[in-house]
Amino acid sequence: CLGHQEPRSLTIDEYRAEQGLKEYDELGRGWRQLVLKKKSSGPTVGKPSVRSRQLFFMTCYDIDTFRAFVDSGPFRELYDVPETEYRAMLGDSLESEEALMQFGYRFLRQVLFGEESIPLHKEAAEKRREQAREKALAAEREAAEKLAQDEDFKDEGFDD
């Protein structure tokens, strides 16, 4: 490093400003907050589900797939996002990518930590909850039937 031989001196803040790090830091802040929140919560948050991890990786590392996901019919039916916000996120500019990335952080806070940062369409949310309840009940019934079949099989051919 030959920085001490340079004719001018810079403070750390001046150097960071010259390098454009302020914008970089602002754009990465949401991601760091997500990771920090998860780590600082410890075991109280628990291990994210497979689906939650898939959403995390899609949102953080596959912006094109996340854009298509946000623009999909089921997403629009469930989330009450103003059309102006959709237009801002779904364009083909750097500003749109940044808006989509910031929206992704809000989406992940909602998915991973239950923060209500994106409003839901009430009817669609209730329908989705009902479908989840029905699916859970069906899984319980299936498990009970399998257990009963296993019990019947174990007793088959043996006299008391």
LUMZASE-927806 format. One line per field, with one value per atom (N, C-alpha, C, O): chain; z, y, x. Coordinates in steps of 0.02 Angstrom, whole numbers. Example, Ala and Ser with C-alpha at 12.3 -4.5 7.8 and 13.67 -1.06 7.14 Angstrom:
2
drenti = A/A/A/A/A/A/A/A
z = 390/390/390/423/354/357/394/402
y = -284/-225/-165/-166/-112/-53/2/57
x = 660/615/660/712/642/684/645/670
This chain:
160
drenti = A/A/A/A/A/A/A/A/A/A/A/A/A/A/A/A/A/A/A/A/A/A/A/A/A/A/A/A/A/A/A/A/A/A/A/A/A/A/A/A/A/A/A/A/A/A/A/A/A/A/A/A/A/A/A/A/A/A/A/A/A/A/A/A/A/A/A/A/A/A/A/A/A/A/A/A/A/A/A/A/A/A/A/A/A/A/A/A/A/A/A/A/A/A/A/A/A/A/A/A/A/A/A/A/A/A/A/A/A/A/A/A/A/A/A/A/A/A/A/A/A/A/A/A/A/A/A/A/A/A/A/A/A/A/A/A/A/A/A/A/A/A/A/A/A/A/A/A/A/A/A/A/A/A/A/A/A/A/A/A/A/A/A/A/A/A/A/A/A/A/A/A/A/A/A/A/A/A/A/A/A/A/A/A/A/A/A/A/A/A/A/A/A/A/A/A/A/A/A/A/A/A/A/A/A/A/A/A/A/A/A/A/A/A/A/A/A/A/A/A/A/A/A/A/A/A/A/A/A/A/A/A/A/A/A/A/A/A/A/A/A/A/A/A/A/A/A/A/A/A/A/A/A/A/A/A/A/A/A/A/A/A/A/A/A/A/A/A/A/A/A/A/A/A/A/A/A/A/A/A/A/A/A/A/A/A/A/A/A/A/A/A/A/A/A/A/A/A/A/A/A/A/A/A/A/A/A/A/A/A/A/A/A/A/A/A/A/A/A/A/A/A/A/A/A/A/A/A/A/A/A/A/A/A/A/A/A/A/A/A/A/A/A/A/A/A/A/A/A/A/A/A/A/A/A/A/A/A/A/A/A/A/A/A/A/A/A/A/A/A/A/A/A/A/A/A/A/A/A/A/A/A/A/A/A/A/A/A/A/A/A/A/A/A/A/A/A/A/A/A/A/A/A/A/A/A/A/A/A/A/A/A/A/A/A/A/A/A/A/A/A/A/A/A/A/A/A/A/A/A/A/A/A/A/A/A/A/A/A/A/A/A/A/A/A/A/A/A/A/A/A/A/A/A/A/A/A/A/A/A/A/A/A/A/A/A/A/A/A/A/A/A/A/A/A/A/A/A/A/A/A/A/A/A/A/A/A/A/A/A/A/A/A/A/A/A/A/A/A/A/A/A/A/A/A/A/A/A/A/A/A/A/A/A/A/A/A/A/A/A/A/A/A/A/A/A/A/A/A/A/A/A/A/A/A/A/A/A/A/A/A/A/A/A/A/A/A/A/A/A/A/A/A/A/A/A/A/A/A/A/A/A/A/A/A/A/A/A/A/A/A/A/A/A/A/A/A/A/A/A/A/A/A/A/A/A/A/A/A/A/A/A/A/A/A/A/A/A/A/A/A/A/A/A/A/A/A/A/A/A/A/A/A/A/A/A/A/A/A/A/A/A/A/A/A/A/A/A/A/A/A/A/A/A/A/A/A/A/A/A
z = 0/0/0/42/-47/-51/-36/-57/-1/13/52/43/96/136/94/117/33/-10/-56/-94/-54/-95/-70/-10/-117/-96/-56/-21/-59/-20/29/19/81/130/127/110/144/144/210/240/233/291/265/205/311/291/258/208/287/257/187/143/176/109/59/3/81/37/19/-39/69/57/9/-35/16/-29/-101/-148/-109/-176/-209/-270/-169/-196/-208/-234/-190/-201/-152/-168/-95/-47/-10/16/-8/27/-6/28/-72/-108/-101/-92/-105/-97/-28/-22/23/91/100/133/71/78/45/73/-13/-47/-12/-16/22/58/129/162/153/223/238/291/194/205/214/257/172/177/243/277/261/325/384/433/381/435/442/497/385/387/421/466/400/428/502/543/519/589/632/688/607/646/659/715/609/618/669/713/661/706/777/825/785/853/887/949/849/880/910/953/889/916/902/850/949/937/943/927/964/972/905/903/851/785/757/720/775/750/681/651/658/592/539/542/489/435/397/389/373/334/267/247/233/167/121/84/123/80/96/50/160/180/154/130/159/133/58/31/22/-50/-68/-113/-31/-44/-28/-65/25/42/-15/-37/-38/-91/-156/-192/-174/-235/-231/-277/-175/-167/-167/-197/-132/-125/-184/-198/-218/-267/-338/-383/-348/-415/-430/-430/-443/-451/-509/-505/-563/-619/-600/-618/-563/-541/-490/-490/-446/-397/-432/-412/-484/-521/-551/-546/-582/-610/-555/-566/-498/-441/-418/-407/-410/-388/-440/-423/-503/-558/-571/-615/-536/-549/-522/-475/-551/-530/-457/-421/-434/-363/-314/-263/-330/-287/-286/-232/-344/-348/-314/-287/-317/-284/-208/-174/-182/-110/-80/-28/-112/-84/-114/-175/-71/-92/-103/-62/-159/-176/-227/-277/-215/-262/-332/-338/-382/-451/-466/-504/-435/-446/-419/-449/-364/-337/-382/-393/-409/-457/-517/-539/-544/-603/-586/-627/-526/-506/-501/-516/-479/-468/-531/-538/-575/-630/-695/-747/-693/-754/-772/-743/-821/-847/-835/-874/-780/-766/-701/-663/-689/-627/-567/-515/-575/-521/-505/-447/-557/-546/-508/-464/-526/-491/-417/-373/-404/-335/-297/-239/-329/-296/-282/-229/-329/-320/-263/-223/-259/-206/-138/-91/-132/-69/-51/7/-101/-89/-66/-22/-94/-75/-1/32/25/95/138/189/117/154/152/202/93/84/130/162/134/176/250/288/270/341/358/414/310/321/322/366/274/269/326/355/342/391/464/509/475/544/560/616/512/525/529/552/508/508/454/398/471/422/382/393/337/298/230/198/208/144/158/179/145/161/116/59/145/108/88/122/33/16/66/68/105/160/137/167/83/60/37/53/1/-25/33/32/83/140/179/199/189/224/185/214/119/77/82/87/82/87/155/159/209/276/279/308/249/248/210/231/153/115/155/153/192/234/289/305/320/372/343/373/284/252/236/245/212/195/258/257/313/376/402/425/398/420/377/404/312/267/285/284/299/318/384/392/431/495/484/512/444/429/397/415/348/313/361/357/406/454/502/519/523/569/534/564/470/432/423/429/409/400/466/466/521/586/601/626/586/598/555/579/492/448/474/473/498/526/587/596/629/689/670/699/619/596/569/581/532/501/555/548/607/660/696/715/705/741/697/722/632/585/594/595/602/606/675/685/725/793/836/833/874/920/988/1008/1023/1091/1141/1200
y = -59/0/62/70/106/167/229/284/218/273/330/387/314/367/412/466/393/433/478/518/470/511/583/595/632/702/725/776/689/710/655/596/676/626/623/672/565/553/524/483/545/511/447/439/404/343/360/330/408/427/455/441/495/523/467/467/420/364/323/305/308/269/306/275/371/411/408/400/415/411/344/340/291/223/205/152/250/236/184/150/179/127/143/98/207/225/190/160/194/162/87/54/60/-13/-36/-86/1/-16/-11/-54/40/48/-10/-36/-32/-87/-154/-198/-163/-226/-227/-279/-170/-165/-213/-245/-218/-262/-335/-370/-357/-426/-437/-487/-390/-398/-397/-434/-357/-355/-422/-445/-453/-519/-571/-607/-573/-622/-608/-654/-545/-526/-543/-569/-529/-544/-619/-639/-659/-732/-755/-794/-730/-753/-728/-764/-667/-639/-668/-664/-697/-728/-795/-819/-824/-889/-942/-941/-988/-1043/-1023/-1063/-960/-941/-940/-954/-923/-921/-991/-1007/-1034/-1102/-1108/-1058/-1169/-1182/-1166/-1190/-1127/-1112/-1175/-1221/-1176/-1233/-1235/-1187/-1291/-1297/-1243/-1211/-1232/-1182/-1112/-1073/-1096/-1031/-1022/-968/-1075/-1070/-1062/-1024/-1096/-1087/-1015/-986/-987/-918/-870/-821/-884/-842/-842/-788/-901/-904/-875/-842/-887/-858/-782/-748/-755/-682/-650/-597/-680/-649/-662/-621/-719/-738/-750/-761/-750/-762/-710/-725/-650/-593/-602/-579/-636/-647/-693/-680/-746/-791/-756/-765/-716/-679/-630/-622/-596/-549/-586/-561/-644/-683/-705/-706/-724/-744/-687/-697/-627/-569/-549/-524/-561/-543/-597/-588/-653/-709/-695/-656/-728/-720/-737/-697/-795/-812/-761/-746/-733/-683/-621/-594/-598/-538/-548/-501/-610/-624/-621/-600/-642/-645/-578/-558/-545/-484/-422/-417/-374/-312/-258/-213/-264/-217/-167/-187/-102/-52/-62/-81/-48/-56/-13/-33/46/89/55/62/19/-16/-74/-87/-109/-163/-134/-163/-79/-49/-29/-38/-2/19/-41/-36/-99/-158/-199/-231/-199/-247/-219/-251/-159/-130/-163/-213/-133/-163/-117/-116/-79/-32/-51/-93/-19/-30/-9/-41/46/69/17/7/-17/-70/-129/-157/-146/-201/-183/-225/-120/-98/-99/-121/-76/-76/-148/-162/-193/-263/-294/-333/-277/-303/-279/-318/-215/-188/-221/-236/-231/-265/-337/-362/-369/-436/-441/-490/-391/-391/-386/-420/-343/-339/-406/-429/-436/-500/-553/-592/-555/-605/-592/-640/-529/-515/-542/-566/-538/-563/-639/-670/-670/-743/-775/-824/-749/-781/-763/-804/-701/-678/-657/-636/-661/-644/-570/-550/-528/-455/-440/-464/-400/-382/-321/-266/-331/-275/-267/-215/-318/-315/-336/-393/-292/-310/-367/-374/-406/-462/-444/-405/-473/-469/-515/-574/-489/-526/-592/-644/-589/-650/-703/-762/-683/-731/-760/-820/-719/-744/-795/-847/-781/-828/-893/-947/-888/-947/-989/-1050/-956/-992/-1026/-1083/-991/-1022/-1083/-1134/-1078/-1134/-1194/-1251/-1180/-1233/-1267/-1328/-1227/-1255/-1298/-1352/-1275/-1316/-1382/-1435/-1379/-1440/-1487/-1548/-1460/-1502/-1535/-1594/-1497/-1525/-1580/-1631/-1568/-1619/-1682/-1738/-1673/-1731/-1770/-1832/-1735/-1768/-1806/-1861/-1776/-1810/-1873/-1926/-1868/-1927/-1982/-2040/-1962/-2011/-2045/-2106/-2007/-2035/-2083/-2136/-2064/-2107/-2172/-2225/-2167/-2227/-2273/-2334/-2243/-2284/-2318/-2376/-2282/-2311/-2369/-2421/-2359/-2413/-2474/-2530/-2462/-2518/-2554/-2615/-2516/-2547/-2589/-2643/-2563/-2600/-2665/-2717/-2661/-2720/-2771/-2831/-2748/-2793/-2828/-2888/-2791/-2821/-2877/-2927/-2870/-2920/-2977/-3028/-2970/-3020/-3087/-3090/-3141/-3208/-3229/-3285/-3186/-3205/-3210/-3166/-3263/-3271/-3246/-3249/-3221/-3196/-3253/-3241
x = 42/0/45/89/33/72/29/46/-26/-72/-42/-62/6/37/81/100/98/140/98/125/31/-13/-13/-5/-21/-18/-80/-76/-135/-194/-213/-198/-246/-269/-345/-379/-371/-443/-464/-428/-521/-550/-583/-593/-601/-635/-702/-720/-738/-802/-794/-834/-742/-730/-713/-737/-671/-653/-714/-724/-755/-816/-863/-893/-868/-911/-884/-922/-818/-787/-799/-807/-801/-810/-883/-897/-929/-1000/-1028/-1077/-998/-1018/-1083/-1115/-1101/-1163/-1222/-1264/-1227/-1282/-1279/-1330/-1219/-1209/-1233/-1268/-1213/-1233/-1308/-1338/-1339/-1411/-1448/-1497/-1424/-1458/-1448/-1491/-1393/-1381/-1406/-1405/-1430/-1452/-1509/-1510/-1558/-1615/-1595/-1620/-1548/-1524/-1489/-1500/-1445/-1409/-1457/-1446/-1510/-1559/-1595/-1608/-1611/-1644/-1600/-1622/-1537/-1491/-1479/-1478/-1469/-1457/-1518/-1510/-1577/-1638/-1643/-1660/-1630/-1633/-1582/-1597/-1521/-1467/-1478/-1465/-1503/-1512/-1573/-1578/-1619/-1679/-1662/-1699/-1608/-1588/-1641/-1673/-1650/-1696/-1770/-1814/-1784/-1855/-1892/-1951/-1857/-1889/-1894/-1941/-1847/-1849/-1818/-1797/-1815/-1785/-1837/-1894/-1819/-1866/-1885/-1845/-1947/-1970/-1933/-1900/-1939/-1908/-1936/-1898/-2001/-2033/-2005/-1992/-1998/-1971/-1899/-1882/-1859/-1790/-1790/-1749/-1835/-1839/-1858/-1828/-1906/-1925/-1868/-1857/-1830/-1773/-1722/-1700/-1703/-1652/-1677/-1639/-1740/-1767/-1766/-1743/-1789/-1794/-1725/-1715/-1678/-1611/-1565/-1521/-1572/-1522/-1547/-1507/-1613/-1640/-1694/-1754/-1672/-1717/-1766/-1823/-1745/-1790/-1848/-1905/-1834/-1887/-1931/-1992/-1900/-1940/-1986/-2044/-1961/-2003/-2063/-2120/-2052/-2108/-2156/-2217/-2129/-2171/-2216/-2276/-2187/-2225/-2277/-2331/-2262/-2308/-2360/-2403/-2357/-2403/-2473/-2481/-2521/-2591/-2602/-2633/-2579/-2590/-2560/-2590/-2502/-2472/-2515/-2529/-2537/-2578/-2646/-2675/-2672/-2736/-2729/-2775/-2672/-2663/-2640/-2665/-2593/-2564/-2595/-2605/-2611/-2644/-2590/-2581/-2556/-2502/-2530/-2559/-2521/-2546/-2515/-2457/-2555/-2531/-2470/-2426/-2466/-2408/-2344/-2290/-2351/-2292/-2273/-2213/-2323/-2308/-2270/-2220/-2294/-2261/-2189/-2144/-2179/-2112/-2065/-2005/-2091/-2049/-2038/-1986/-2086/-2085/-2059/-2065/-2032/-2004/-1938/-1918/-1905/-1843/-1783/-1735/-1786/-1731/-1696/-1720/-1640/-1604/-1647/-1645/-1684/-1728/-1781/-1798/-1807/-1856/-1826/-1857/-1764/-1730/-1720/-1730/-1702/-1692/-1758/-1760/-1812/-1878/-1900/-1928/-1888/-1906/-1865/-1892/-1802/-1759/-1784/-1788/-1800/-1826/-1893/-1906/-1936/-1999/-1985/-2020/-1936/-1917/-1899/-1916/-1864/-1846/-1910/-1916/-1956/-2021/-2057/-2083/-2058/-2091/-2061/-2097/-1995/-1961/-1973/-1979/-1976/-1992/-2061/-2073/-2106/-2174/-2174/-2205/-2141/-2141/-2103/-2126/-2044/-2001/-2018/-2010/-2041/-2050/-2121/-2135/-2166/-2236/-2250/-2304/-2203/-2216/-2267/-2261/-2316/-2368/-2345/-2369/-2298/-2271/-2304/-2297/-2340/-2375/-2447/-2459/-2495/-2565/-2590/-2569/-2635/-2666/-2737/-2770/-2759/-2830/-2865/-2850/-2911/-2942/-2973/-2962/-3012/-3047/-2998/-3006/-2948/-2898/-2857/-2841/-2842/-2804/-2845/-2819/-2909/-2952/-2960/-2959/-2967/-2973/-2909/-2912/-2852/-2788/-2782/-2758/-2803/-2800/-2846/-2828/-2905/-2952/-2923/-2929/-2891/-2859/-2804/-2796/-2766/-2712/-2741/-2715/-2797/-2830/-2854/-2844/-2886/-2911/-2853/-2859/-2799/-2741/-2712/-2694/-2709/-2684/-2730/-2707/-2795/-2843/-2838/-2840/-2830/-2823/-2760/-2760/-2706/-2643/-2651/-2625/-2687/-2700/-2741/-2726/-2794/-2836/-2795/-2800/-2754/-2712/-2664/-2654/-2634/-2587/-2624/-2598/-2684/-2723/-2742/-2739/-2763/-2781/-2721/-2726/-2663/-2603/-2584/-2565/-2590/-2575/-2622/-2601/-2687/-2736/-2720/-2724/-2701/-2683/-2621/-2618/-2573/-2512/-2529/-2501/-2573/-2593/-2629/-2617/-2674/-2710/-2661/-2668/-2612/-2563/-2521/-2506/-2502/-2461/-2498/-2468/-2564/-2604/-2626/-2650/-2619/-2644/-2608/-2546/-2647/-2619/-2598/-2574/-2608/-2590/-2653/-2696/-2659/-2716/-2695/-2637/-2744/-2731/-2725/-2713
